[in-house]
Amino acid sequence: MYAYQADLWCDGCGRIIKEELDVAGKKDTGETDDYPQYSDEENSETDCPNHCGGGEGCVNSIELADGRKIGILLEEQLTVEGRSYVIEQHTTEPSEVTELWISTFGITLPDNEGDDE
């Protein structure tokens, strides 16, 4: 993934941005405000799931059942707070996106209190 202009981008979108900046003659200053900087997803942690900043225009976008597209899910590691966030979001507003988060991050939902099963 790449960090660029206060957002995170998947590898595909990050490479495209870099190519466009290179063609425009922009130099890599090492600053995320100026040029995409690579960050290893596998060694990153986050307090909530992140999707590519390209949104529906992401080269690896995900199409939801209703036809909308969202940026691909970046597979950074979730912190304890991040896992709690996913559970809370799915509990209060379950959606296709929260189901994607649960599946991708291997989160087990707590048993519903009061169930008689």
Residue, then its C-alpha position, 0 to 999 in steps of 0.5 A: m500500500y502507499a501513503y499519499q496526500a493524507d490517504l492510503w492507496c492500494d498497490g495498483c493505485g499507488r503505482i498509477i499515481k507514481e507513474e502520473l507524477d513521474v510523467a509530470g516530472k515530479k520527484d520523490t521527495g520522501e514526503t507523503d504530501d508530495y509523492p506516494q510512499y510505500s508502506d508494507e501492509e503486513n507490518s502495519e497496524t490500524d484501529c479501523p479497517n481502511h479501504c483504498g483512497g481511490g474509492e469507486g475508481c480504485v483499480n482493484s475496487i470491490e463491487l457490492a451487491d447493490g452495484r456500488k463500488i468501494g476501494i479494495l480493503l487494505e489488509e493491515q493488521l487490526t489492533v485490539e481497538g480495531r477488532s472491537y471497532v469492527i464488532e461494534q460496527h457490525t453489531t450496530e449497523p451490519s452491512e456487506v462491508t462489515e461482513l467483508w471486514i469480519s471475513t477478511f480479518g477472521i473475527t469471531l463475533p461474540d455470542n448474543e446474550g439471551d439466546d436460548e440455543 
